[in-house]
Amino acid sequence: MAKKKLVIVESPTKARTVGRFLGRDYVVEASIGHIRDLPANRLGVDVAHGFAPHYVIPEKKKDIVKKLKSEAREAEDIYLATDPDREGEAISWHLAEALNLKDSEKIHRVEFHEITKEAILRAFAAPRSINTHLVEAQQARRILDRLVGYNLSPLLRRKISKRGLSAGRVQSVAVRLVVDREREIEAFVPVEYWTIDVELSKLRGSGRGRARTFVASLAQVNGNKPDLVNEEAAKSVVEGLERSSFEVADVRQREINRQPAAPFTTSTLQQEASRKLGFSAKRTMAVAQQLYEGVEVGVEGNVGLITYMRTDSTNIAASAQQQTLDFIRRTYGPDYVPASPRVFKTKAKGAQEAHEAIRPTSVDRVPDTIKGYLSQDQYRLYKLIWQRMVASQMAAAVYDSVTVDIVAGPAPADRPYLLRATGSTLKFKGFTAVYTEGHDEGDETEDEKQHPLPPLQVGEPLKREKIVPEQHFTQPPPRYTEATLVKALEENGVGRPSTYAPTLSTIQERGYVERSGRQLIPTALGKLVTDLLAEHFPDIIDVKFTAGMEERLDDIASQGEPWVRVLEAFYGPFESTMRQAEHAIPEVSIEPEPAGELCEKCGMPMVIKFGRFGKFIACSNYPTCRNAKSFMVKVGVKCPQCGQGDLVEKRTRRGRLFYSCSEYPTCDFAIWQRPLPTPCPQCGGLLTEAGKTEAKCQRCGTTVSRTDVVAEEAVAAGSH
């Protein structure tokens, strides 16, 4: 009987998908991730002898290794088909070492960025050897993180009376960014300023019905930018405008082309899934992994739907680009195809340009045609990836933009006021027919806010309808969300695609950062740990230092820089700092936060504590009183069903956020959309979020502007 060829991948799902394409001559097995690692109960690094790592096979992996060894002995050839990045390269190397095959001629490394028949057959036709530079870069990162974490984490636990504390190169920088932003917000002093808008209309109507009105904003007073620092200054200008006549001084028309965004990288996918789908980074990567490894799609069987999802490159394969252009031409017409195929330049520091962006493996698998085979999360994320890819290769959106300058004053020879109105209309949809990129707070561009203007001529007099002075206050920088924190980490060169999601999960699980809605807020513990590290280990949480270390690790992978030299340069100063910090850092305790309620068993105040599974509420009289219960995040809304309980945040077993009554199981009210404190203006029912700009009543179905809701909440808050 002819010997078969053994293929080893990481997961059973990937094994099933790959096995379908290779046929009966191949046996495909899964290693279930890493089969060797540094030991869990000791450092596992011989610092005195070149940082030699001591790898062990965890107990739960020994049966897997035993089975793989048996299969390897019987195989004609062995193909290591792990993921196409440093982590995947390291898994292949560990497999070769653990199976005693590192010098065997029958072992081959194959690499593919999508799990499709074409890509797999192409990879198996051109196997290569294991890339030792990539392995050494991953090994250096693993050892570096172990040296930092294994030394710093116990130090924190000794000095702060808290369980479960940890520190790390990337996670501690991430916490610092959140803490620094919160302190910027706390120190921010609002400054008052006023704006003045004037609603104007044509003296002659523009067709049947009422004359069209439009709004112009005050731009200059006597040739200078208006200095409206208070109500008195604004009132003086309003009085002048009330005595003025208005005339069109200039009309400027131009065409604006908006270009589509690049296909997704890991970072931009996590950001956009957060903005548009409300997914955490962890949830995004879990769903993307499923789409990459393979989903059962009708007669096609198990097929990988997207390319590899850990990447910092915006490149796409020429064949995929051509397929997309052909699809656009067939579906939307030749006008939607750009004059030349789009090529995007990767912006991330240290990006691996040889890799591909995240895209569908076939753009012809339109999301709605395979929706029935996907879970809701899989469908929503796949649709986002598909839309982004198609849009990235489409023609620009074209806007007609008009800017009108209007002069005002008491007489033709005395026009001290200059007002400006801008308007834009969509002339050609281009890529926006498929997709428009989401935005973080305050990031919308002016041409996206369409305000059509009536046709106006230079010298045309205008009628003043009303003057609208408005008070404003400068705003502090917004808190980070998961999306904007990932963006900040990437822009600063801290971490890599594989680290973003686990970093965000870790800083929340450790109790350093909390989520309120989508905002990330540092806890008292997060501030305390950050301050201690900033004082005694400034390099560890310094953004530039950490980014520099990432570049050194990249140099190991790309240029073969000796990995031991990189570790030596770091560890000498770090070890010295550790010795000093052991004596310099005082023991501190952090007082539990009051829960705002009394213990129903003994009457003592309840406090908020952290445990293995996050926050909980316990009696301050512990251990005399052991009363404890789960912690609930209230959203400030009474339950509309029972009227007694509060609506609180909860999560399903899969981590999906929903809102339910705090009196459960007595009251079983629950809803997916986030409730808003303001009642429906029509019926007084419960309003919930319905996108960024609207809110919807759950009782009568009325849709209202979120801007109006926010304004009502602000008035209510001011009246108290």
C-alpha positions in Angstrom: 0.0 0.0 0.0 1.4 3.4 -1.1 2.4 5.7 1.7 0.3 8.8 2.1 1.4 12.4 2.6 0.8 14.0 6.0 -0.4 17.6 6.2 -0.4 19.4 9.6 -2.5 22.6 10.2 -3.6 24.3 13.4 -7.3 23.7 13.7 -9.8 20.8 12.8 -12.0 23.2 10.8 -9.0 24.2 8.7 -8.0 20.5 8.4 -11.5 19.7 7.0 -11.4 22.5 4.4 -7.8 21.8 3.3 -8.5 18.0 3.1 -11.3 18.6 0.7 -9.0 20.1 -1.9 -6.0 17.7 -1.5 -7.8 14.4 -2.1 -7.2 10.8 -0.8 -3.4 10.8 -1.1 -3.1 13.2 1.8 -3.9 12.8 5.5 -4.7 16.2 7.1 -4.3 16.5 10.9 -4.6 19.5 13.3 -2.1 20.4 16.0 -4.7 22.5 17.8 -2.5 25.6 17.9 1.0 25.5 19.5 2.2 22.1 20.7 5.1 23.5 22.7 5.6 26.6 24.8 7.5 28.1 27.7 6.5 26.4 31.0 3.5 27.9 32.9 5.0 27.6 36.4 8.5 29.0 35.9 10.5 31.5 33.8 11.7 28.9 31.3 14.5 31.1 30.0 18.2 30.6 30.8 19.2 34.3 31.0 22.8 33.4 31.9 23.3 31.3 28.7 22.1 33.3 25.8 18.5 33.5 26.8 18.0 29.8 25.8 14.4 28.9 26.1 13.2 25.7 27.7 10.1 24.6 25.8 7.7 22.0 27.1 4.8 20.0 25.7 1.7 20.8 27.8 0.0 17.7 29.3 -3.1 18.3 27.2 -1.1 18.3 24.0 0.9 15.0 24.6 -1.7 12.8 23.0 -1.8 15.0 20.0 2.0 14.9 19.6 1.9 11.1 20.1 -0.6 10.7 17.3 1.3 13.1 15.0 4.6 11.2 15.6 2.8 8.0 14.6 1.4 9.5 11.5 4.8 11.1 10.6 6.6 7.8 10.8 4.2 6.3 8.2 4.1 9.3 5.9 6.0 9.6 2.6 6.2 13.4 3.0 5.2 15.9 5.7 3.8 19.3 4.9 3.5 22.0 7.6 0.6 24.2 6.5 0.3 26.5 9.4 -0.7 30.2 9.1 1.3 32.6 6.9 2.9 34.8 9.6 5.6 34.6 12.3 3.3 32.7 14.7 2.5 30.2 12.1 6.1 29.8 11.1 7.0 29.2 14.8 4.3 26.6 15.1 5.8 24.8 12.1 9.3 24.9 13.6 8.0 23.6 17.0 6.2 20.7 15.1 9.4 19.8 13.3 11.3 19.9 16.7 8.7 18.0 18.7 8.3 15.3 16.0 12.1 14.9 15.7 12.0 15.9 12.0 13.9 19.2 11.9 16.7 17.7 9.7 14.5 15.4 7.7 14.3 15.8 3.9 10.7 14.7 3.9 9.5 17.8 5.8 8.2 20.8 3.8 6.7 24.2 4.7 3.8 25.4 2.6 2.2 28.8 2.9 -1.1 30.1 1.5 -3.1 33.3 2.4 -6.5 31.9 1.5 -8.0 28.4 1.9 -9.2 27.8 -1.7 -8.3 25.0 -4.1 -6.3 27.2 -6.4 -4.2 28.7 -3.6 -3.6 25.4 -1.8 -2.5 23.5 -5.0 -0.2 26.4 -5.9 1.4 26.3 -2.4 1.9 22.5 -2.5 3.5 22.8 -5.9 6.1 25.2 -4.5 7.0 24.1 -0.9 9.9 25.8 0.9 12.0 25.3 4.0 11.1 26.9 7.4 12.2 30.5 7.5 14.5 30.7 10.6 14.4 34.5 10.7 10.7 34.5 11.2 11.0 31.8 13.8 13.7 33.8 15.7 11.6 37.0 15.6 8.7 35.2 17.1 10.9 33.5 19.7 12.5 36.8 20.6 9.0 38.3 21.1 7.9 35.4 23.2 11.0 35.5 25.4 10.9 39.3 25.7 7.2 39.2 26.8 8.0 36.4 29.3 11.0 38.3 30.8 8.8 41.4 31.3 5.6 39.7 32.4 7.3 37.1 34.7 9.3 39.8 36.5 6.9 42.7 36.6 3.6 40.9 37.3 4.7 39.3 40.6 6.2 42.6 41.6 2.9 44.4 41.1 1.1 41.7 43.1 3.6 42.0 46.0 3.3 45.8 46.1 -0.5 46.2 45.5 -3.0 44.2 47.5 -4.8 42.9 44.4 -5.1 39.5 42.8 -4.6 38.8 39.1 -2.4 41.8 38.3 -0.2 41.7 35.3 2.0 43.9 33.2 3.3 43.6 29.7 5.1 45.5 26.9 2.0 46.2 24.8 -0.8 45.9 27.4 0.8 48.4 29.8 1.3 51.0 26.9 -2.3 50.5 25.9 -3.5 51.2 29.5 -1.3 54.3 29.7 -2.8 55.7 26.5 -6.3 55.3 28.1 -5.2 56.8 31.4 -3.4 59.7 29.8 -6.5 60.5 27.7 -8.7 60.4 30.8 -6.4 62.8 32.6 -6.5 65.1 29.6 -10.3 65.1 29.9 -10.2 65.7 33.6 -7.8 68.6 33.3 -9.7 70.1 30.4 -11.2 73.6 31.0 -14.0 74.4 28.6 -13.8 77.8 26.8 -17.0 79.6 25.7 -17.5 80.7 22.2 -20.4 81.7 20.0 -21.3 81.1 16.4 -23.9 83.0 14.3 -25.9 81.5 11.5 -28.3 83.4 9.3 -31.1 81.8 7.4 -31.5 83.5 4.1 -33.8 83.2 1.1 -34.0 84.4 -2.5 -36.1 87.5 -3.0 -37.4 85.9 -6.2 -38.8 82.4 -5.8 -37.0 79.5 -7.5 -40.1 78.0 -9.1 -43.5 77.1 -7.8 -44.1 77.2 -4.0 -42.0 78.8 -1.3 -38.6 80.3 -2.0 -35.9 78.0 -0.9 -34.0 79.0 2.2 -30.5 78.1 3.1 -28.1 78.9 6.0 -24.9 80.9 5.9 -22.4 81.2 8.8 -20.6 84.3 9.9 -17.0 84.0 8.6 -15.5 87.5 9.0 -16.2 90.9 10.7 -14.2 93.8 9.1 -11.9 91.3 7.4 -11.0 89.4 10.5 -12.2 86.1 12.0 -15.1 86.9 14.4 -14.0 86.9 18.1 -17.3 85.9 19.8 -16.1 84.9 23.2 -19.3 85.6 25.1 -23.0 86.5 24.7 -22.3 90.2 24.8 -19.9 90.0 21.8 -22.4 87.8 19.9 -25.3 90.2 20.7 -23.4 93.2 19.3 -23.0 91.4 16.0 -26.6 90.1 15.9 -27.8 93.7 16.3 -25.6 94.8 13.4 -26.9 92.0 11.2 -30.5 93.0 12.0 -29.8 96.4 10.5 -28.1 94.9 7.4 -29.1 94.0 3.9 -27.5 90.9 2.3 -26.0 90.4 -1.1 -24.2 87.6 -2.9 -20.6 88.6 -3.4 -19.0 85.4 -4.9 -20.1 82.0 -6.1 -17.4 79.3 -6.5 -18.3 75.9 -8.0 -16.0 72.9 -8.2 -16.2 69.2 -8.6 -14.9 67.1 -5.7 -13.8 63.5 -6.1 -13.9 61.2 -3.0 -11.8 58.1 -3.3 -12.6 54.8 -1.6 -10.8 53.3 1.3 -8.2 50.5 1.0 -9.2 46.9 1.6 -9.1 45.9 5.2 -6.0 45.2 7.3 -6.4 43.6 10.8 -6.5 47.0 12.4 -8.9 48.7 10.0 -11.2 45.6 10.1 -11.4 45.8 13.9 -12.0 49.5 13.8 -14.8 49.3 11.3 -16.5 46.3 12.9 -16.5 48.2 16.1 -18.0 51.3 14.5 -20.6 49.7 12.2 -21.4 46.3 13.9 -20.6 47.1 17.6 -18.1 44.1 17.7 -15.3 44.0 20.1 -11.8 43.3 18.6 -11.9 39.8 20.2 -15.3 39.0 18.6 -14.2 40.4 15.2 -11.2 38.1 15.2 -13.1 35.0 16.3 -15.6 35.4 13.5 -12.9 36.3 11.0 -11.1 33.1 11.9 -14.2 31.1 11.2 -14.6 32.7 7.8 -11.0 32.1 7.0 -10.8 28.5 8.0 -13.9 27.4 6.2 -17.7 27.4 6.3 -20.1 24.8 4.8 -21.6 26.5 1.8 -24.1 24.3 0.1 -22.8 22.2 -2.8 -19.4 23.9 -2.5 -18.8 22.2 0.8 -16.4 23.6 3.3 -14.7 26.6 1.8 -12.6 29.5 3.1 -14.5 32.7 2.5 -11.8 35.3 3.3 -8.1 35.6 3.1 -5.9 35.4 6.2 -7.1 37.9 8.8 -3.9 38.8 10.5 -2.2 41.3 8.2 -1.0 44.8 8.0 -0.8 45.0 4.2 -3.3 46.6 1.8 -2.0 44.7 -1.2 -4.3 42.4 -3.1 -3.5 39.7 -5.6 -3.7 40.7 -9.3 -6.1 37.9 -10.0 -8.4 39.0 -7.2 -8.3 42.6 -8.4 -9.2 41.6 -12.0 -12.1 39.4 -10.7 -13.4 42.4 -8.7 -13.1 44.8 -11.7 -15.0 42.3 -13.9 -17.7 42.0 -11.2 -18.1 45.8 -11.0 -18.3 46.1 -14.8 -21.0 43.4 -15.0 -23.0 44.6 -12.0 -22.8 48.4 -12.0 -21.6 49.2 -15.5 -18.3 50.5 -17.0 -18.7 54.0 -15.5 -18.1 52.4 -12.1 -14.7 51.0 -13.1 -11.8 53.4 -12.5 -9.5 54.4 -15.4 -6.7 52.2 -13.9 -6.8 49.5 -11.2 -6.3 50.9 -7.7 -3.1 50.3 -5.7 -3.0 51.2 -2.1 0.1 52.0 0.0 0.2 50.5 3.4 0.5 53.1 6.2 1.3 50.9 9.2 4.9 51.0 10.5 6.8 47.7 9.7 4.0 46.4 7.5 4.6 43.1 5.6 4.0 44.3 2.1 4.3 40.7 0.7 1.1 39.8 2.5 -2.4 40.4 1.3 -5.2 42.6 2.7 -8.3 40.9 4.1 -10.7 40.2 1.2 -13.2 37.7 0.0 -11.6 34.6 -1.6 -14.2 35.1 -4.4 -16.0 38.4 -4.9 -18.6 36.4 -6.9 -19.8 35.0 -3.6 -22.2 37.9 -3.0 -23.1 38.0 0.7 -26.9 37.7 0.2 -26.5 34.5 -1.9 -24.7 32.6 0.9 -26.5 34.3 3.9 -28.5 31.1 4.6 -25.3 29.2 5.3 -23.8 31.7 7.7 -24.5 32.7 11.3 -25.7 36.3 11.8 -22.2 37.4 13.0 -20.5 35.6 10.1 -22.9 37.2 7.6 -22.5 40.7 8.9 -18.7 40.5 9.0 -18.4 38.8 5.6 -20.7 41.5 4.1 -18.5 44.2 5.6 -15.3 42.6 4.1 -17.0 42.0 0.7 -18.3 45.6 0.5 -15.0 47.1 1.4 -13.1 45.0 -1.2 -15.6 45.8 -4.0 -15.7 49.5 -3.1 -11.9 49.7 -3.0 -11.8 49.0 -6.7 -14.6 51.3 -7.8 -14.6 54.7 -9.4 -14.5 57.8 -7.2 -17.8 59.4 -5.9 -18.3 62.8 -7.5 -19.8 65.8 -5.7 -20.8 69.2 -7.1 -19.6 71.6 -4.5 -20.7 75.3 -4.3 -19.3 77.9 -1.9 -21.1 81.2 -1.7 -19.8 84.4 -0.1 -22.4 86.9 1.1 -21.7 90.4 2.3 -23.9 92.2 4.7 -24.1 95.7 6.2 -26.3 98.8 6.6 -25.4 100.3 3.2 -23.8 99.1 -0.1 -20.6 101.0 0.8 -20.6 99.7 4.3 -20.5 95.9 4.4 -18.5 94.8 7.5 -19.9 91.2 7.6 -18.9 88.3 5.4 -21.0 85.1 5.6 -20.3 81.8 3.9 -22.6 79.0 2.8 -21.4 75.7 1.4 -23.4 73.1 -0.4 -22.8 69.8 -2.1 -24.8 67.4 -4.1 -23.9 63.9 -5.1 -23.4 63.9 -8.9 -22.1 60.3 -9.3 -22.3 57.6 -6.7 -19.2 55.7 -7.6 -18.0 53.5 -4.7 -20.7 54.9 -2.4 -23.2 52.7 -4.3 -21.7 49.8 -2.4 -20.1 51.1 0.8 -19.1 54.2 2.8 -16.5 54.1 5.5 -17.5 54.6 9.1 -16.2 57.5 11.2 -15.1 58.0 14.7 -16.5 61.0 16.7 -16.0 64.3 14.8 -14.2 62.7 11.8 -16.9 63.3 9.1 -15.7 65.3 6.1 -17.6 68.4 5.0 -18.4 67.0 1.5 -20.2 64.0 3.2 -22.7 66.4 4.8 -24.8 67.4 1.8 -26.5 70.8 2.0 -27.9 71.7 -1.5 -28.0 75.5 -2.2 -30.5 77.2 -4.4 -29.1 78.7 -7.7 -27.5 82.1 -6.8 -25.9 84.9 -8.8 -23.2 87.4 -7.9 -24.9 90.7 -6.9 -28.2 89.0 -6.1 -29.9 90.5 -3.0 -31.1 88.1 -0.4 -33.8 88.2 2.3 -33.0 87.6 5.9 -35.4 85.1 7.5 -33.8 84.8 10.9 -30.5 85.1 12.8 -29.4 82.2 15.0 -26.7 82.9 17.6 -25.6 79.8 19.4 -23.4 79.3 22.5 -20.8 76.5 22.4 -18.0 75.3 24.6 -14.8 73.7 23.5 -14.8 70.0 24.0 -12.2 67.7 25.6 -10.7 65.0 23.4 -13.0 62.0 23.2 -12.4 58.9 25.3 -10.8 56.0 23.4 -13.1 53.2 22.1 -11.7 49.9 21.1 -11.6 51.1 17.5 -9.7 54.3 18.2 -7.3 52.6 20.7 -6.4 50.0 18.0 -5.8 52.9 15.6 -3.6 54.7 18.1 -1.5 51.6 18.8 -1.0 51.0 15.1 -0.2 54.6 14.3 2.4 54.6 17.0 3.9 51.2 15.9 3.0 49.5 19.2 2.0 45.8 18.8 1.3 44.0 15.6 -1.9 42.6 14.0 -1.9 39.4 16.1 -1.6 41.4 19.4 -4.4 44.0 19.2 -7.4 41.8 20.1 -5.7 39.9 23.0 -4.3 43.2 24.4 -7.8 44.8 24.5 -9.2 41.8 26.2 -6.4 41.6 28.7 -6.6 45.2 29.9 -10.4 44.8 30.5 -10.1 41.4 32.2 -7.4 42.7 34.6 -9.7 45.5 35.7 -7.5 48.2 34.4 -10.0 49.5 31.9 -13.8 49.4 31.7 -16.2 49.7 28.8 -19.1 52.1 29.2 -21.1 51.8 26.0 -18.2 51.9 23.5 -16.0 54.2 25.6 -12.9 52.8 27.4 -12.5 54.3 30.9 -9.5 53.6 33.2 -10.3 52.3 36.7 -8.6 53.5 39.8 -6.5 50.3 39.6 -5.5 51.1 36.1 -4.4 54.6 37.1 -2.4 53.3 40.1 -0.6 50.6 38.1 0.2 53.0 35.3 1.6 55.6 37.8 3.8 53.0 39.5 5.2 51.8 36.1 5.7 55.3 34.9 7.7 56.2 37.9 9.8 53.1 38.2 9.8 51.5 34.7 9.4 54.5 32.4 10.7 52.6 29.3 8.1 49.8 29.7 5.2 52.1 29.2 6.9 54.6 26.9 5.2 54.6 23.5 8.4 55.4 21.5 10.5 52.8 23.4 8.0 50.1 22.8 7.7 51.0 19.1 11.5 50.9 18.9 11.4 47.3 20.3 8.9 46.3 17.7 11.2 47.6 15.0 14.1 45.6 16.4 11.9 42.5 16.3 11.0 43.3 12.7 14.7 43.6 11.9 15.2 40.0 13.2 12.5 38.8 10.7 13.5 40.9 7.7 17.3 41.4 8.1 18.4 38.5 10.3 19.6 40.7 13.2 20.8 38.3 15.9 17.9 37.8 18.3 20.1 37.3 21.4 21.7 40.7 20.8 18.3 42.3 20.8 17.4 40.6 24.1 20.7 41.5 25.7 20.3 45.2 24.9 16.9 45.2 26.6 17.5 42.9 29.6 20.6 44.5 31.1 18.9 47.9 31.9 15.6 46.1 32.7 17.2 43.8 35.3 18.9 46.7 37.0 15.7 48.7 37.2 13.9 45.6 38.7 16.4 45.5 41.5 16.0 49.2 42.3 12.2 49.0 42.1 11.9 46.1 44.5 13.1 48.4 47.3 11.8 51.7 45.9 8.1 50.8 45.3 6.1 51.0 48.6 3.3 48.6 49.4 0.0 50.2 48.6 -3.6 49.2 48.9 -6.5 50.3 46.8 -9.8 51.0 48.6 -12.8 49.2 47.1 -15.2 51.5 45.3 -18.6 52.0 47.1 -21.4 50.3 45.4 -24.0 52.8 46.6 -26.2 50.3 48.5 -26.4 48.6 51.8 -26.0 44.9 52.5 -29.5 43.3 52.9 -28.1 40.8 55.4 -26.1 43.0 57.9 -26.8 46.6 56.8 -23.1 47.5 56.1 -22.1 49.3 52.9 -21.6 47.1 49.8 -18.4 47.6 47.8 -17.3 46.8 44.2 -14.5 44.1 44.0 -12.7 42.3 41.2 -12.5 38.5 41.0 -11.5 35.9 38.5 -14.6 36.6 36.4 -14.6 40.4 36.7 -16.5 42.8 38.9 -18.8 41.7 41.7 -20.5 43.4 44.7 -19.6 42.2 48.2 -20.3 43.3 51.8 -17.6 45.6 53.3 -18.0 43.6 56.5 -16.2 40.5 55.0 -15.3 38.0 56.3 -17.9 38.4 59.1 -20.6 38.8 56.4 -20.0 36.9 53.1 -22.9 38.4 51.2 -22.0 38.9 47.5 -23.8 39.3 44.2 -23.0 40.0 40.6 -22.2 43.5 39.4 -24.7 45.2 37.1 -24.0 48.2 34.9 -27.2 50.4 34.9 -28.0 52.4 31.9 -30.2 55.0 33.7 -33.5 53.7 32.5 -36.3 52.1 34.6 -37.7 48.8 33.2 -40.8 49.7 31.0 -42.4 46.3 31.8 -42.4 46.2 35.6 -41.5 49.8 36.5 -39.5 48.6 39.5 -36.2 47.3 38.2 -33.4 49.1 36.3 -32.3 48.2 32.8 -28.8 46.8 33.1 -26.1 45.6 30.7 -25.7 41.8 30.3 -24.0 39.5 27.8 -24.9 36.2 26.2 -22.6 33.2 26.5 -21.1 34.3 23.1 -20.4 37.8 24.5 -23.2 39.7 22.7 -24.4 42.7 24.7 -28.1 43.1 25.6 -30.1 44.9 28.2 -32.5 43.4 30.7 -34.4 44.1 33.9 -32.4 43.9 37.1 -35.3 42.1 38.7 -34.9 39.0 36.5 -36.2 36.3 36.9 -39.2 38.1 38.4 -39.3 40.3 35.3 -38.1 38.9 32.0 -37.9 42.1 29.9 -34.9 42.2 27.6 -33.9 44.1 24.5 -30.8 44.1 22.1 -30.7 47.9 21.4 -29.2 50.3 24.0 -32.0 52.1 25.9 -31.9 55.9 26.1 -32.9 57.9 29.2 -35.2 60.3 27.4 -38.8 59.0 26.8 -40.5 59.0 23.4 -41.9 62.6 22.7 -45.0 61.1 21.2 -46.1 58.4 23.7 -43.6 58.4 26.6 -42.4 55.0 25.6 -38.9 53.6 25.7 -36.4 55.0 23.2 -33.5 52.9 22.0 -30.5 53.5 19.7 -31.3 53.1 16.0 -27.9 53.9 14.5 -25.6 56.9 15.1 -28.2 59.6 14.2 -31.6 58.2 15.2 -33.6 56.7 18.1 -36.7 54.6 17.9 -39.6 54.1 20.3 -40.3 50.5 21.2 -44.0 51.2 21.9 -45.2 53.4 19.0 -42.4 53.0 16.5 -41.7 56.7 16.2 -38.2 57.6 14.9 -36.6 60.7 16.3 -33.2 62.4 15.8 -30.6 61.5 18.3 -29.5 65.1 18.3 -32.9 66.1 19.7 -32.6 63.4 22.4 -29.2 64.6 23.4 -30.4 68.2 23.6 -33.3 67.2 25.8 -31.0 65.2 28.1 -28.7 68.2 28.4 -31.6 70.5 29.3 -32.9 68.0 31.9 -29.4 67.7 33.4 -29.1 71.5 33.6 -32.4 71.9 35.3 -31.1 69.8 38.1 
